[in-house]
Amino acid sequence: MPAPYDDEPAAPPGDGGLVRVRLAIAYDGGGFSGWAAQPGRRTVQGVLEEALARLLRMPVALTVAGRTDAGVHATGQVAHADLPATADGPELVRRLARLLPPDVRVRSVQPAPAGFDARFSALWRRYAYRVADDPAAADPLRRYDTLIWPRRLDRDAMQAAADRLLGEHDFAAFCKRRDGASTVRSLQQLDWARDPAGVLTATVRADAFCHSMVRSLVGALLAVGEGRRPPDWPAAQLARTARSSEVSVAPAHGLTLLEVGYPPAPELAARAALTRRRRGPGQPPTSTTTATAR
């Protein structure tokens, strides 16, 4: 089982002829056992590091903004690595496109600003969860990134419940806890919208997410949407200090990491240092509820 999202080690600053680069990554998570490298399993990190090592003829370690679970997709994943100063970003992207399997792509490789850390410099992560609650109208071409729900959902009730969850709380009821890790998070956005095709999409943004948090929030709100729970029920779970067995975890394939937000370049190092301090054992993450989205 991969470690929770916010516990992977960061790579050291570039030295010895290495420079830090920022990678933009997209992948279909259906064929992966999540982001994090695991012995004997196909993971996004493992596939990418193997390809980079083959092209550069040296070990490459990637540090990622958000460690996605098995089956979760990404269109806006961000990672950093320390590569030889001679590595050419555009050429590396072209060569990776020829080498990588079709379910993962590196969109760009660019020099990172001073102080950039893909994980610790981030202000927020934004995800989308898609639900088609009219099975007859579901788009067959989107079946791999959309949950097909057999019953009509009440969007207004789901939004009313979502609004009660915003802010900084201990989301222990919605997380798979890891020893010594905080489950306090700042939930900045949780909006449900129905598109012209009738698909419901939840847009979820927070400073960081603990393991299974987004899918647990969606699972709780689906229960509200079909009338099994009242709108105040999900927020009532925040009083719990441990994972709630009453909260279902929505399937992974409906979830996609869309974007990671960072401060302006001059603030990257300070943000990373602050986040490292606040993410020590037993410490809550930095609250960024008032941070400007970038």
C-alpha positions as CSV (number, residue, x, y, z in Angstrom):
1,M,0.0,0.0,0.0
2,P,1.5,3.4,-1.0
3,A,2.2,5.9,1.8
4,P,-0.2,8.8,2.2
5,Y,0.1,11.7,-0.2
6,D,2.2,14.0,2.0
7,D,4.8,11.7,3.4
8,E,7.2,11.0,0.5
9,P,10.8,12.4,0.9
10,A,11.8,15.3,-1.2
11,A,14.9,15.1,-3.4
12,P,17.9,17.2,-2.3
13,P,18.7,20.5,-4.1
14,G,20.6,20.0,-7.4
15,D,24.4,19.8,-7.0
16,G,27.4,18.1,-8.7
17,G,26.5,19.4,-12.2
18,L,22.8,18.7,-11.7
19,V,19.9,21.2,-12.2
20,R,16.4,21.0,-10.9
21,V,13.7,20.7,-13.5
22,R,9.9,20.8,-13.3
23,L,7.9,18.1,-15.1
24,A,4.3,18.3,-16.2
25,I,2.8,14.8,-16.3
26,A,-0.5,13.2,-17.4
27,Y,-1.6,9.6,-17.1
28,D,-4.5,7.2,-17.3
29,G,-4.3,5.6,-13.9
30,G,-6.4,2.5,-14.8
31,G,-3.3,0.4,-15.5
32,F,-1.2,1.6,-12.6
33,S,-1.0,0.7,-8.9
34,G,-0.9,4.4,-8.0
35,W,1.9,6.9,-8.3
36,A,4.4,5.6,-5.8
37,A,7.0,3.0,-6.8
38,Q,6.3,-0.4,-5.2
39,P,8.3,-3.7,-5.7
40,G,6.6,-6.0,-8.2
41,R,3.9,-3.5,-9.2
42,R,3.5,-1.2,-12.2
43,T,3.4,2.4,-10.9
44,V,3.6,5.8,-12.6
45,Q,6.8,6.7,-10.7
46,G,8.4,3.4,-11.5
47,V,7.7,3.7,-15.2
48,L,8.8,7.3,-15.5
49,E,12.0,6.8,-13.4
50,E,12.9,3.7,-15.5
51,A,12.4,5.6,-18.8
52,L,14.4,8.7,-17.6
53,A,17.2,6.4,-16.3
54,R,17.4,4.7,-19.6
55,L,17.6,7.9,-21.6
56,L,20.0,9.7,-19.2
57,R,22.1,6.6,-18.3
58,M,21.8,7.5,-14.6
59,P,19.4,6.9,-11.7
60,V,16.6,9.6,-11.5
61,A,14.5,10.2,-8.5
62,L,11.2,12.0,-8.9
63,T,9.4,14.0,-6.2
64,V,5.7,14.5,-6.9
65,A,3.1,17.1,-5.8
66,G,0.4,14.5,-5.1
67,R,0.7,10.8,-4.8
68,T,-2.4,9.4,-6.5
69,D,-4.0,6.1,-5.5
70,A,-4.3,3.1,-7.8
71,G,-6.7,3.9,-10.6
72,V,-6.7,7.7,-10.2
73,H,-5.8,9.7,-13.3
74,A,-3.9,13.0,-13.7
75,T,-3.9,15.7,-16.4
76,G,-1.9,18.2,-14.3
77,Q,0.5,16.3,-12.1
78,V,3.8,18.1,-11.2
79,A,7.1,16.5,-10.3
80,H,10.7,17.6,-10.0
81,A,14.0,15.9,-10.5
82,D,17.6,16.9,-10.5
83,L,19.1,16.1,-13.9
84,P,22.4,16.8,-15.6
85,A,22.8,20.4,-16.7
86,T,23.3,19.2,-20.3
87,A,19.8,17.6,-20.5
88,D,17.7,19.4,-23.1
89,G,14.0,19.7,-21.9
90,P,12.2,19.7,-25.3
91,E,14.4,16.9,-26.6
92,L,13.8,14.8,-23.5
93,V,10.0,15.3,-23.9
94,R,10.2,14.0,-27.5
95,R,12.4,11.0,-26.6
96,L,10.1,10.1,-23.6
97,A,7.1,10.2,-25.9
98,R,8.7,7.5,-28.0
99,L,9.8,5.4,-25.1
100,L,6.9,5.6,-22.6
101,P,3.7,3.5,-22.8
102,P,0.6,5.2,-24.2
103,D,-1.0,5.6,-20.8
104,V,1.5,8.1,-19.4
105,R,3.1,11.3,-21.0
106,V,5.5,13.9,-19.8
107,R,4.1,17.2,-21.3
108,S,7.0,19.4,-20.5
109,V,10.4,19.5,-18.8
110,Q,11.5,23.0,-17.8
111,P,14.1,24.5,-15.6
112,A,12.6,25.0,-12.1
113,P,12.9,28.4,-10.4
114,A,15.2,28.6,-7.4
115,G,13.7,27.0,-4.3
116,F,11.1,25.0,-6.2
117,D,10.0,21.8,-4.6
118,A,7.1,20.0,-6.3
119,R,5.7,18.7,-3.0
120,F,6.5,21.3,-0.4
121,S,6.2,24.5,-2.4
122,A,2.6,23.7,-3.4
123,L,-0.2,25.9,-2.1
124,W,-3.0,23.6,-3.2
125,R,-4.1,20.6,-5.3
126,R,-7.2,20.6,-7.4
127,Y,-9.1,17.4,-8.4
128,A,-12.3,16.6,-10.3
129,Y,-14.6,13.7,-9.7
130,R,-17.1,12.8,-12.5
131,V,-20.4,11.0,-12.0
132,A,-23.0,10.1,-14.6
133,D,-26.3,9.5,-12.8
134,D,-28.2,8.6,-16.0
135,P,-26.7,5.3,-17.1
136,A,-28.6,5.4,-20.4
137,A,-27.0,8.7,-21.4
138,A,-23.5,7.9,-20.1
139,D,-20.7,8.5,-22.7
140,P,-19.0,5.2,-23.6
141,L,-15.9,7.1,-24.5
142,R,-15.6,8.5,-20.9
143,R,-16.3,5.3,-19.1
144,Y,-12.7,5.1,-17.8
145,D,-12.8,8.5,-16.0
146,T,-16.5,8.7,-15.0
147,L,-18.4,6.8,-12.4
148,I,-21.7,5.4,-13.6
149,W,-24.3,5.8,-10.9
150,P,-27.6,3.9,-11.1
151,R,-29.8,6.4,-9.4
152,R,-30.6,10.1,-10.0
153,L,-28.7,12.4,-7.6
154,D,-29.9,15.6,-6.0
155,R,-27.1,18.2,-6.9
156,D,-28.5,20.9,-4.6
157,A,-28.6,18.6,-1.5
158,M,-25.0,17.5,-2.3
159,Q,-23.9,21.1,-2.6
160,A,-25.6,22.0,0.7
161,A,-23.7,19.2,2.4
162,A,-20.4,20.1,0.7
163,D,-20.6,23.7,1.8
164,R,-20.6,22.6,5.5
165,L,-17.3,20.8,5.0
166,L,-15.3,23.9,3.8
167,G,-12.5,25.3,6.0
168,E,-9.8,23.8,8.2
169,H,-10.9,20.7,10.0
170,D,-9.6,17.3,11.2
171,F,-10.7,15.0,8.3
172,A,-9.8,11.8,10.2
173,A,-13.3,10.4,9.5
174,F,-12.5,10.6,5.7
175,C,-8.9,9.5,5.7
176,K,-6.8,6.3,6.1
177,R,-4.7,7.5,9.0
178,R,-0.9,6.8,9.1
179,D,0.9,6.7,12.4
180,G,2.4,10.1,13.3
181,A,0.7,11.9,10.3
182,S,-1.9,14.7,10.8
183,T,-5.3,14.5,9.2
184,V,-6.0,18.2,9.6
185,R,-6.5,19.8,6.2
186,S,-7.8,23.1,4.8
187,L,-10.6,22.3,2.3
188,Q,-10.9,25.4,0.1
189,Q,-13.4,24.3,-2.6
190,L,-16.0,21.5,-3.0
191,D,-18.4,22.4,-5.8
192,W,-20.8,20.2,-7.7
193,A,-21.9,21.2,-11.2
194,R,-24.0,19.5,-13.8
195,D,-22.7,19.9,-17.4
196,P,-24.9,20.1,-20.6
197,A,-24.6,16.4,-21.0
198,G,-25.9,15.9,-17.5
199,V,-22.7,14.7,-15.9
200,L,-22.1,15.8,-12.3
201,T,-18.6,16.9,-11.6
202,A,-17.2,17.7,-8.1
203,T,-14.3,20.2,-8.1
204,V,-12.2,19.7,-4.9
205,R,-9.3,21.9,-3.8
206,A,-7.3,21.8,-0.6
207,D,-3.8,22.6,0.6
208,A,-3.2,18.9,0.7
209,F,-5.1,15.6,0.9
210,C,-4.6,12.7,3.2
211,H,-5.0,9.1,1.9
212,S,-8.4,8.4,0.3
213,M,-9.8,11.8,1.4
214,V,-11.3,13.0,-1.9
215,R,-13.0,9.7,-2.7
216,S,-14.3,9.5,0.9
217,L,-15.8,13.0,0.7
218,V,-17.4,12.1,-2.7
219,G,-18.7,8.8,-1.2
220,A,-20.4,10.7,1.7
221,L,-21.9,13.2,-0.7
222,L,-23.3,10.5,-3.0
223,A,-25.2,9.1,0.0
224,V,-26.7,12.6,0.5
225,G,-27.5,12.9,-3.2
226,E,-29.6,9.8,-3.4
227,G,-31.4,10.6,-0.1
228,R,-29.8,8.0,2.2
229,R,-28.3,10.7,4.4
230,P,-29.4,14.2,5.3
231,P,-27.2,17.2,4.1
232,D,-25.8,17.8,7.6
233,W,-24.5,14.2,8.0
234,P,-21.1,14.5,6.3
235,A,-20.1,17.5,8.4
236,A,-21.2,15.6,11.5
237,Q,-18.5,13.1,10.7
238,L,-15.9,15.7,11.4
239,A,-16.4,15.2,15.1
240,R,-14.9,11.7,14.8
241,T,-11.2,11.2,15.6
242,A,-10.8,8.0,13.5
243,R,-11.9,6.7,10.1
244,S,-15.7,6.4,9.9
245,S,-16.9,2.9,8.8
246,E,-20.1,4.6,7.7
247,V,-18.4,6.6,5.0
248,S,-18.0,4.8,1.7
249,V,-15.0,5.4,-0.6
250,A,-16.0,6.2,-4.1
251,P,-14.3,4.2,-6.9
252,A,-10.9,5.5,-8.0
253,H,-11.5,5.8,-11.7
254,G,-13.8,8.8,-11.4
255,L,-11.1,11.0,-9.9
256,T,-8.5,13.1,-11.8
257,L,-5.8,15.4,-10.5
258,L,-6.2,18.6,-12.6
259,E,-3.8,21.2,-11.3
260,V,-1.3,22.1,-8.6
261,G,-1.0,25.7,-7.5
262,Y,2.3,27.4,-6.5
263,P,3.3,30.8,-5.2
264,P,5.3,33.3,-7.3
265,A,8.9,32.3,-7.8
266,P,10.4,34.5,-5.1
267,E,8.2,32.8,-2.5
268,L,8.9,29.2,-3.4
269,A,11.7,28.5,-1.0
270,A,9.9,30.2,1.9
271,R,6.8,28.2,1.2
272,A,8.7,24.9,1.1
273,A,10.5,25.7,4.4
274,L,7.2,26.6,6.1
275,T,5.4,23.5,4.8
276,R,8.3,21.3,6.0
277,R,8.1,22.7,9.5
278,R,4.3,22.4,9.7
279,R,4.3,18.9,8.3
280,G,6.4,17.4,11.1
281,P,5.0,14.4,13.1
282,G,1.8,15.4,14.8
283,Q,1.8,18.8,13.2
284,P,-1.1,20.1,11.0
285,P,-0.4,21.3,7.5
286,T,-0.1,25.0,6.7
287,S,-3.5,26.6,6.3
288,T,-3.8,28.3,2.9
289,T,-7.5,29.1,2.9
290,T,-6.8,32.7,2.2
291,A,-4.0,32.0,-0.3
292,T,-4.5,33.4,-3.8
293,A,-5.0,30.7,-6.4
294,R,-2.2,30.7,-9.0
